Amino acid sequence: MTFNPDADVSGSTARRKGRGAVIAGAGGVGILGIIALIAGPLLGVDLTGLLGGGGGGSGSEPAEGSVIEGCLTGEDANENVDCRVASAQLALDQYWGEHVENYRAPGFIIVDGATATSCGTASNQVGPFYCPPDETVYIDPTFFQLMQQQFGASAGNLAQLYIVGHEWGHHIQNITGVMTAYPNNGTGPESNGVRIELQADCYAGAWIGQMTEQEDADGVPYLEKPTEAQLQDAVNAAYTVGDDHIQEQSGFVNPESFTHGTSEQRKYWFASGYQNGLDVCEQPLTLAGDRL
């Protein structure tokens, strides 16, 4: 389990939007697709045109999206991935509301197939991302299946929350001016893109380090203390989405094309945030060379 079964998670404002496109399985997204879903829309680049298959779909799309049904308690969140992802919003908003002055929450869309955004199409072929113009986090939970099938990650409950926390970290960077101070300056091991991604990993770790402190209206903690196995699973997820690990799948690693940092870097900064809190999370922006 991850959520306290008795916690009230009915207050999530996450919405499901999409057109019910066919979900890509293990054979549906190649290495180009994985790179796209990790690296694309954060910078406002729509890479879905490079991908084959299930981005389409038919039918009408609700203007405001629909609620996540049957998502009332922590037990529901433990049993259902859509509810679990949606319920993370409650703890994240409470955490960041305590740490960021004049915090405003991002929008949060659980993608079902495909939906339009200001950063291009969010789909089950693109994966989780934060869109700055929308100030909205988009997550298709089928991404966790891709992590399991394409890269052998266990992608369990806490690993899923790490990914949600990482995308929330990008919202924090947007509303606090980090993205403006460190604009896109290309790729490479010391690029601003890598720095921003590593800081978001650190932010996710810092939140998970304190995630038992956020409580519902009755004082029940939303989340339980993670077990060692769950922490290892989250670290494994951070490792799995490193640039070098992704590129190794195609047989060629080019550091000058890095956008998110190496597996070791991502694992390190997640763990550093978890162990030391937010105070260390400014460091990825300022360290140079091997220290980064």
N, C-alpha and C positions, 0 to 999 in steps of 0.2 A: 504493500500500500504506500501511498504518498500523502493523500489528504486524510485528515481526521474524519472518520466516517460520520461523526455527529455534526460536523461543521455545516453552517447554512451558506450555500453557494448560490442561492437563488437570485442574488443581486447582480450577476454578471450582465453587462450590456453588449456582450459579443453577439454578432449576428451571422447567420449563414447566408451566403450569397453565391449564386452560380447558375449554370445552365446544365448541370448534370452530365458533363462530358465523360467519356469513357476514361477510366483510370488506367494509367500506364503501369504495367507490371514490370518484372525484372528485365524483360526484353524490350520494353517500350521506350526506354530512355537510355541512350548511349552516353559515352563520356562527355560529348559536347553538351548533352542535356544536363548532366550533373554539374558541369562548370557553369552553365547558364543558371541553374536553380540556386547555386551557391552565390554567384558573383554578379548576376545581371541587374535586376531592377533597383537595387539600393541606390545606384547612381543615375536612375532614370533612364535606363537603357532597356528596351524591349527586345529580348533575344528569342522570343517564341517563334519568330519566323524562321529561325535556324533549326528548329526542332521538327521532327516528323510526328504524325499521329495526333491523338486525342486532344487538341486544343479547341475543337469546335463545340459541337453540341447544339441543341435546338431547344425551343421553348422560351417562355417569357422569364425575365429576371425581376424579382421584386425590387422596387425602388430602394427600400430601406433594409431589405433582407428579412429573414425570419429568425425567431428566437430558437435557441437550442433546447428542444423539448426534453422533458424528463431529467432536467439538470437542477436538482434542488438541494442535494446533500453531498457531503464529501464522499459518501459511499457511491453515489452516482458518478462522481468524478473519477473514482478509482476504477470503476467498471467500464466507463465509456470514454473513448479518446477525445471525441468532440467536446464532451462536458469537461474533461480534464484540462484540455487546452483553454477552453473558455473561462474556467474557474480560476486559472492562474492569474487572470486579469485582476481579480479582487485583491490578492496578496501583493501583486506588483504595484498597483496604484496606491495601496496603503503604504508600502515601503518607500516608494519614490516621493509620495506626498510628505513624508517625514524628512526627506533629505534634500529636496529641491524646492527652493522658495518659489511661490506662485506656480507650482506644478500644475500642468493641465494634462489630462489623460489622452492617450492616442485613441483613435478609432480602432476597432478590432473586428476583422472579418475572418470567419472560418470559411475558406473557399471550398465550394462544392463544384468541381469540374473546372469552371472558368468564370471570371468576372472582370469587368473593365476597371482600370485604375488610371490615375494621372501618370503613372510610370509604365504604362503598357498593360498587357493582359496578365492577370494573375490566374494561374492554372495549375493543374496537377502535374504539369511538365516543368513548371518554373520553381515551385517550392516556396518556402517561407521568405518573406522580405518586408522591409519597412519602406514606405513611399513618403519621402519628405513633403512634397506638395500637398498630399492628402492628409499628412500626419496620421497615417493609419498603418497598422500591422496587418499583414495578410498571411495566413497560414493554412495550407492544405494538409491535414493530418496524414494523408497517404505518403507524404515525404518520409515519414518514419519507416514505412515499409521499404522505400527505396534505399534508405540507409542500411537496413537489414539485408536486403537482397543484393545490392550492388557492392557493398563494402564490408559486409559481415559484422556491422555494428549491432549490438543487442538492442539499442534504442528503446530502453525501458522507460518507465514513468518519469523518473527524475531526469533522464537524458532529454525527454520531451520538454520538461519544464525549463531545462537549461536553454534549449533552442528558443522557447518563448521569451525567456529572460534576456537572451542575446538581442533579439529584435526590439524588445523594449529599451534596451541600452541605446540603440540607434535613435530612438525617439528622444531620449534624454540628451544625446549629443546634438540633436537638431534644436531643441528648445533652449538649450544652454549655450549655444553658439559654437560648439566644438566643430561642427561641420563647416561653419563659415570660416573659422580660424585655420582649419586644415582641409582646404578644398582639394578636389581631385587633381593630382599632379602626375598622373600616369601610374604605371605599375612598377614593381620591383620590391626587393626585400625591405627597403626603408621608405617606401612610398607612404603618402598620407592614408591611402586606402588600407594598407596593412595596419598602420597605427590605429585607425579608427576601429577596425575589426577586432584587434587585440584588446582594445579598451572595452569594447562591448562584451567580450568574453570575461574580462575582469569584473565588469558590472554584474553579469549573470552570476558569477561565483560569489560576489559580495552579497547579493540578494539571497542566494541559496544558503549562505552561511548564517543568515538571520531569519530564515523563512518560517521558523516556529513562533516568531514574535508578532506576526500579523494575525488579528483575531476578528471573528464575526461580531455582530451586535450583542451577542450573549457572552462574549469573552472566551469563546471556544477557538483555539488556534486553527486556522485553515489547514495547516500542513504539519505533518509529523516530522520529527527529527530523522534525517536520512540515515540509513544504515551504511556500513562501509561498502557493501556490495553495490548499493545504489550510487554512491559517490564514484566508485570505480566505473560504473556504467556511464555517468555523466562525463567523466574525464575521457572515457573511450569515445564518446560522441564528439567532444572537442577535438580529439586526435584525428578522428575519421574525416573531418571536414577541413583538414590542413591542405594548403595548396600542393605541397610535395606529394602527399598521399593520394590526392585526386589525380595529379599528373602521372604518378607512377602507373596508374591503370592503363595509360596510353603508351607506356614504355619510354617516356622522355620527360625529364624534369628540367624546367627552365626558370631559374629564380627571377630573372628579369621580367617574367610575366606574372609574378605573384601579386595577388590582390587581397589575400586574407591572412597570410602568415603560414609558417610551417606547422606541422602537427605538434612538434615539441613546443613551439611558441604558444599555440592555442591552449594546449594542455597546461603549460606553465602559468599563463595569465588567468585562466579559470581558477586554478588551484590557489594562486596568489590572492585573488579576490576573496575566495572562500576562507582562507586562513587569516587574512589580514584586514579585510574590509575595504571600504571605498577609498581610504587614504592612499592606497598604493595604485589606484586606478588612473591617476594622472601620469604615471611613469611611462606607459607605452607611447605617449605622445611626444616625450622629450628625450628618451634614451637614444643612443646612437650605436650603430655597428652591431657587434656581437652582443652588447648588453640588451639590445632590443629583444 
